[in-house]
Amino acid sequence: MLAMFMEQLKKIFKVSSTYQLIVVFVVFGITGSLSLFISDYILEILNLSNFIISILTVLIIYQILLIIIGTLFGEFKYFWAMEKKILSRFKIN
């Protein structure tokens, strides 16, 4: 049952191994937490408290950190392909 679940997760995330799946999850976890921390710090320095600006700041920082942290974990190609997909959805190429 667990093996089937892992195979399905690999298909969803388009990875070839369980190790790569774990790395992808770790990168997502670190990136999410760090982007909130950094954006809060930036908004505090700039003395901004607008909800919309907060959301935009988190989104921008998240995209940048995803590439940086993904690269540090040796998965640049994977996360760069994901970034291109995300940016194409926003019509930014």
Secondary structure, 3 states (H helix, E strand, C coil): CHHHHHHHHHHHHCCCCHHHHHHHHHHHHHHHHHHHHHHHHHHHHCCCCCHHHHHHHHHHHHHHHHHHHHHHCCCHHHHHHHHHHHHHHCCCC
